Amino acid sequence: MKKIILCPNPNRDRGMETTRRADAILRQMGFQTVVCPPFKDQKDGAYGDYKTRPLTAELKSADLLITFGGDGTILHLAKLVALNKIPVLGINMGGLGFIAELEAGELEALRKLKDWDFQTEQRMMLDVTVQREGRQIYTNLGLNDAVIREGPISHVIHLKISSDGRHLADIAGDGVIVATPTGSTAYSLSAGGPVVEPVAQTMVVCPICTHNMRFSSYVLSPEHTLTIELERNGRKPVYLFVDESRAFSLKADDKIQVRRSKHTVRLVRRSLNPQLEIEGVLLTMLKMKNDRQSMILEIISQENIETQEQLLVRLQERGITSTQATISRDIKQMHLIKEPVGHGVYKYAVSGNRTRLNFAEKLRTIFRESITSIDSAQNIVVIKTMPGLASAACAALDDMGVAYMVGSLAGDDTAFLVMRDTESAASFCEEIKEML
């Protein structure tokens, strides 16, 4: 008899309603089920009348683990399932569901597990270690990313990055992200990094708010070992986070090493079509962008918001998670201005006198000077630009008012356009190629 562990996040599945429905379906098909808490120190009664069991012990004899929560719940359990080589199926009950496969309203799809004939994706992971005075003092395993950034007080930190002993880059800014393909749609994307096919074997090195405008993200082969060292930071606090885990405080002479792990996470999938997965991610990101920018307009119309930090706090109070780098790009894309409100105080506002260039002239200039290539796959158009100019290309396209374009998403040197259908995408590519 196959044994399936159910791991509900009690903050998402309140009253265990979704867990109970899934449990009933699985038991009806003859599976043995057990409920295990994904987190420690939960309040009494958090799991209703379920008698929970220790997760670590139950994993030794389990055949599958199902999570009930957001992607954060899967990230929290990724290390355990990888070490025990147990496949994981995520049921999304959070805001983001890039890793989770099913929504809470799709529980009937669990019946496809009856014949135990399902597909899994192998997702690359990162081994992260810290060397101090010649000794290894920290080790962790991450599915999404390893992030080195400044402490609670904002300040510039200086980092030196080398690959296999050879100098790769110097960073002065808020920090750096080393992401897996799975993590390329998380913090890295918010910081302007590229979207990478989730089953690829690569590492993305993405700076956070760097002061070097020429620094772009690197996509490296997984054979490399990255070493990150702190430079000229004095006593400024710098921290390491692996998959949003508890912060690890770094010291001046620490060496952080990141490499591909021998361990992988096996995610249960209904389809192994990477194009559909990337398209789903892009559509989700576009919706998040639209929701965030709509909320920004609402906030600045109701309050006098003077700084990006204040705007970020207001967004978080309304349940929208973002970063200051993302807010900065939103302000530019929405053409917000600072207008005086008196006594030397300014606030963000929508420009009422926005000067619009002639579109044909603007489009020709941007495309001729920035775009290096354009192609399409199904209904997704991919545009490659010179470093740092993808947002400018998208701004020109937004002004174009293309009726069959659903939306756009820009990184540093790559822009994705979602068209209504494959034919529209192919036709648009041909039009732009002729213009170029």
C-alpha positions in Angstrom: 0.0 0.0 0.0 1.4 3.4 -1.0 1.9 5.9 1.8 1.2 9.6 1.2 2.1 12.3 3.6 -0.2 15.4 3.8 1.5 18.6 4.9 -1.0 21.4 5.3 0.0 25.0 6.2 -2.5 25.8 9.0 -2.3 29.5 8.1 -3.6 28.7 4.6 -5.9 25.7 5.1 -7.8 27.0 8.1 -10.0 24.3 9.6 -8.2 21.7 7.4 -11.1 21.7 5.0 -9.0 21.2 1.8 -6.8 18.6 3.6 -9.9 16.7 4.6 -11.3 16.6 1.1 -8.0 15.5 -0.3 -7.6 12.9 2.5 -11.0 11.4 1.7 -10.2 11.1 -2.0 -6.9 9.4 -1.4 -8.3 6.9 1.2 -11.1 6.1 -1.2 -8.5 5.0 -3.7 -6.8 2.8 -1.1 -3.9 4.9 -0.1 -2.5 5.1 3.4 -2.4 8.8 4.5 -0.7 10.5 7.4 -0.8 14.2 8.4 2.5 15.8 9.3 3.1 19.5 10.3 5.5 21.3 7.8 6.5 23.8 10.5 7.6 23.6 14.1 6.0 25.2 17.1 2.5 25.4 15.8 -0.4 26.3 18.2 -2.5 23.6 19.8 -5.5 22.8 17.6 -3.9 24.2 14.5 -4.6 20.9 12.7 -8.1 20.4 14.0 -8.7 16.8 15.3 -5.9 15.3 13.2 -3.3 13.4 15.2 -0.2 14.6 13.5 3.1 12.7 13.3 6.7 13.8 13.1 7.6 14.5 9.5 11.2 13.4 9.6 10.3 9.9 10.8 7.4 9.5 8.4 9.4 10.5 5.4 11.6 7.3 5.7 8.6 5.1 4.6 6.6 7.5 2.4 6.0 7.3 -1.3 4.7 10.9 -1.9 4.3 14.2 -0.1 1.5 16.6 -0.8 1.6 20.2 0.5 -1.3 22.5 1.1 -0.2 26.1 1.0 1.8 28.4 -1.2 5.2 28.0 -2.9 6.8 29.0 0.4 5.5 25.7 2.0 7.2 23.7 -0.7 10.4 25.7 -0.4 10.4 25.1 3.4 10.2 21.3 2.8 12.4 21.1 -0.3 15.6 20.1 1.6 13.8 17.2 3.4 12.1 15.8 0.4 15.3 16.0 -1.6 17.4 14.2 1.0 14.8 11.5 1.3 14.2 11.3 -2.5 10.4 11.7 -2.1 8.4 13.3 -4.9 6.3 16.3 -3.9 2.9 17.5 -5.2 1.9 21.1 -4.3 -1.7 22.2 -3.9 -1.7 26.0 -4.1 -3.6 27.9 -1.4 -1.4 31.0 -1.3 -0.8 34.0 -3.5 1.9 32.5 -5.7 1.7 29.0 -7.2 4.7 28.8 -9.6 5.9 25.5 -8.1 2.6 24.1 -6.9 0.8 22.0 -9.5 -2.8 22.1 -8.4 -5.2 24.7 -7.1 -7.5 24.0 -4.1 -10.5 23.6 -6.5 -8.8 20.9 -8.6 -8.7 18.1 -6.0 -10.5 15.7 -8.3 -7.3 15.6 -10.3 -5.8 13.6 -7.4 -7.7 10.6 -8.7 -5.1 10.3 -11.5 -2.7 9.0 -8.8 -4.7 5.8 -8.5 -2.6 3.9 -11.0 0.6 5.6 -9.7 1.4 6.6 -13.3 2.5 10.3 -13.1 5.3 12.4 -14.4 7.9 14.2 -12.3 10.3 17.1 -13.1 13.8 17.0 -11.7 14.6 20.5 -10.3 18.2 21.5 -9.7 19.3 22.6 -6.2 22.2 24.6 -4.8 24.7 23.6 -2.2 25.6 26.7 -0.2 28.5 26.8 2.3 30.3 29.5 4.3 34.0 29.2 5.1 35.4 31.2 8.1 39.1 31.1 9.1 39.6 27.9 7.1 36.6 26.1 8.6 33.2 25.4 7.2 30.7 27.0 9.6 27.5 26.9 7.6 25.9 24.6 5.0 22.5 24.6 3.4 20.5 23.2 0.5 18.3 25.5 -1.6 15.7 25.0 -4.4 15.2 28.7 -5.3 18.2 30.8 -4.5 21.0 32.0 -2.2 20.8 35.7 -1.5 23.4 38.0 0.1 22.1 41.4 1.0 22.4 44.3 3.4 20.8 44.4 6.8 17.7 46.2 8.0 19.3 49.5 7.6 19.8 50.3 3.9 23.4 50.7 2.8 25.7 49.8 -0.1 27.6 46.6 0.2 30.6 45.6 -1.8 31.0 42.0 -3.1 33.6 40.2 -5.2 32.4 37.2 -7.2 34.7 34.6 -8.7 34.0 31.4 -10.7 36.3 28.5 -10.2 39.0 30.8 -8.9 38.7 33.4 -11.8 37.3 36.9 -11.2 33.7 37.2 -12.5 32.3 40.5 -11.2 32.4 43.2 -8.6 29.1 44.4 -7.1 28.3 47.6 -5.3 24.7 47.8 -4.4 22.1 46.0 -2.2 23.5 42.5 -2.8 23.4 39.6 -5.2 21.1 36.6 -5.9 22.4 33.3 -7.2 19.3 31.5 -8.5 18.4 28.1 -9.9 16.1 27.9 -12.9 13.2 27.3 -10.5 14.3 30.5 -8.6 14.6 32.5 -11.8 10.9 33.4 -11.5 11.2 34.5 -7.8 13.4 37.3 -6.3 15.8 37.2 -9.3 13.0 38.1 -11.7 11.9 41.0 -9.5 15.6 42.3 -9.5 15.6 42.2 -13.3 17.0 38.7 -13.9 16.0 36.5 -16.9 13.4 33.7 -16.9 15.0 30.3 -17.4 13.3 27.1 -18.4 12.6 25.4 -15.0 14.2 22.0 -15.9 17.4 23.6 -17.2 20.7 23.1 -15.5 22.1 26.6 -15.0 22.9 29.2 -12.4 21.7 32.8 -12.6 23.8 35.5 -11.0 21.7 38.6 -10.6 22.7 41.9 -8.8 20.3 43.7 -6.5 20.0 47.4 -7.2 23.7 47.6 -8.4 25.4 51.0 -8.9 27.1 49.6 -12.0 24.6 50.3 -14.8 26.6 48.1 -17.2 26.3 45.0 -15.0 23.8 42.5 -16.3 22.8 39.1 -15.0 25.0 36.1 -15.8 23.6 32.7 -16.8 26.3 30.1 -16.0 26.7 26.4 -16.6 26.2 24.3 -13.5 29.8 23.0 -13.5 31.0 26.3 -12.0 31.7 26.9 -8.3 30.9 30.5 -7.3 32.8 32.1 -4.5 31.5 35.4 -3.0 33.6 37.6 -0.7 32.8 40.7 1.2 34.9 43.8 0.5 35.2 47.2 2.3 32.0 46.7 4.3 33.5 47.5 7.7 31.0 46.7 10.4 28.0 47.0 8.1 25.6 44.1 8.6 25.5 41.6 5.7 23.3 38.5 5.7 22.9 35.2 3.8 19.5 33.8 3.0 18.8 30.4 1.4 15.3 30.0 0.1 14.1 32.7 2.5 15.4 30.8 5.5 16.6 32.3 8.7 19.3 35.0 8.1 22.9 34.0 8.6 25.1 36.9 9.7 28.3 37.2 7.7 31.7 38.6 8.8 34.3 40.5 6.8 36.6 37.5 5.8 33.8 34.9 5.2 33.8 33.1 1.8 30.4 32.0 0.5 30.5 29.1 -2.0 27.6 28.2 -4.2 27.5 25.1 -6.5 25.0 22.7 -8.1 24.0 20.1 -5.6 23.8 16.4 -6.3 20.4 16.4 -4.7 17.2 17.4 -6.7 13.6 18.0 -6.0 11.1 15.8 -7.9 7.9 17.8 -8.6 4.8 15.9 -9.7 3.5 17.4 -13.0 0.4 16.8 -15.1 2.3 18.1 -18.2 6.0 18.2 -19.0 5.6 21.0 -21.6 8.1 23.7 -20.5 6.6 26.2 -23.0 3.2 26.0 -21.2 4.9 26.4 -17.8 6.8 29.5 -18.9 3.7 30.9 -20.5 1.8 30.4 -17.2 4.5 32.1 -15.2 4.5 35.1 -17.6 0.7 35.5 -17.5 0.8 35.3 -13.6 3.6 37.9 -13.5 1.7 40.2 -15.8 -1.4 39.9 -13.6 0.7 40.6 -10.5 2.3 43.6 -12.2 -1.1 45.0 -13.2 -2.5 44.5 -9.7 0.5 46.1 -8.1 0.5 49.2 -10.4 -3.3 49.6 -9.9 -2.7 49.5 -6.1 0.1 52.1 -6.4 -2.3 54.5 -8.2 -4.9 54.0 -5.5 -2.4 54.6 -2.7 -0.9 57.8 -4.2 -4.4 59.1 -4.8 -5.4 58.7 -1.1 -2.1 59.5 0.6 0.9 61.8 0.3 3.6 59.3 -0.4 7.0 61.0 -0.5 9.5 58.0 -0.8 9.7 54.6 -2.4 10.2 53.1 1.0 6.8 54.5 2.2 5.1 53.1 -1.0 6.6 49.7 -0.4 5.3 49.6 3.2 1.8 50.6 2.1 1.8 47.9 -0.6 2.9 45.3 2.0 0.1 46.5 4.4 -2.3 45.7 1.5 -1.0 42.2 1.0 1.2 42.9 -2.0 4.8 41.6 -1.7 7.4 43.4 -3.7 10.9 44.8 -3.7 12.2 48.4 -3.8 13.8 47.6 -7.2 10.5 46.6 -8.6 8.8 49.7 -7.2 11.4 51.8 -8.8 10.7 50.3 -12.2 7.0 50.7 -11.7 7.4 54.4 -11.0 9.4 54.8 -14.2 6.9 52.8 -16.3 3.9 54.6 -14.9 5.6 58.0 -15.5 5.0 59.2 -11.9 6.3 62.5 -10.9 7.0 64.4 -7.6 4.8 67.4 -7.0 5.0 69.8 -4.1 2.4 69.7 -1.3 3.9 72.6 0.8 6.5 73.2 3.4 9.2 71.5 1.3 7.3 68.2 1.1 6.7 66.4 -2.2 4.5 63.5 -3.1 4.2 61.0 -6.0 1.5 61.9 -8.5 0.5 61.0 -12.1 1.9 63.4 -14.6 -0.9 65.4 -16.3 1.4 67.0 -18.8 3.3 64.0 -20.1 5.0 64.9 -23.3 4.4 62.1 -25.9 6.9 61.7 -28.7 5.6 60.8 -32.2 5.3 57.1 -31.9 6.7 56.2 -35.3 9.8 58.2 -34.5 10.1 56.8 -31.0 9.6 53.2 -32.1 12.1 53.4 -34.9 14.7 54.9 -32.5 14.3 52.4 -29.8 14.1 49.4 -32.0 17.1 50.3 -34.2 19.3 51.2 -31.3 18.3 48.6 -28.7 16.8 45.4 -30.2 19.2 42.7 -31.3 16.7 39.9 -32.2 13.0 39.0 -32.1 11.3 35.6 -32.3 8.2 33.8 -31.2 7.1 30.4 -29.8 3.4 29.7 -29.8 1.8 32.9 -28.5 4.9 34.3 -26.8 7.2 36.8 -28.5 10.7 37.0 -27.1 12.7 40.2 -27.8 16.4 40.5 -27.0 17.8 43.9 -26.5 21.1 45.6 -25.6 21.7 45.4 -21.8 19.3 47.6 -19.8 17.0 48.5 -22.7 14.3 45.9 -22.5 12.0 48.2 -20.4 12.4 51.0 -23.0 11.4 48.6 -25.8 8.3 47.5 -23.8 7.4 51.2 -23.2 7.4 51.8 -27.0 5.3 48.7 -27.6 2.8 49.7 -24.9 2.3 53.0 -26.7 1.7 51.1 -29.9 -1.7 49.9 -28.7 -1.5 46.5 -30.4 -5.0 45.1 -30.1 -3.9 41.5 -30.0 -1.2 42.0 -27.3 -2.3 40.8 -23.9 0.7 42.3 -22.0 4.5 42.6 -21.7 7.1 41.8 -19.2 10.7 43.1 -19.2 13.9 42.1 -17.5 17.3 43.6 -18.2 17.9 42.6 -21.8 14.9 40.4 -22.5 11.3 41.3 -23.0 8.3 38.8 -23.3 5.1 39.7 -25.1 2.0 37.6 -24.6 -0.2 37.7 -27.7 -3.7 36.3 -28.1 -2.7 33.4 -30.3 0.2 31.9 -32.2 -0.8 33.5 -35.5 -0.8 37.0 -34.0 2.7 36.4 -32.5 4.1 35.2 -35.8 2.6 38.1 -37.7 3.9 40.7 -35.2 7.4 39.2 -35.5 7.3 39.6 -39.2 6.1 43.2 -39.0 8.9 44.1 -36.6 11.6 42.4 -38.6 10.5 44.3 -41.7 10.7 47.6 -39.7 14.2 46.7 -38.5 
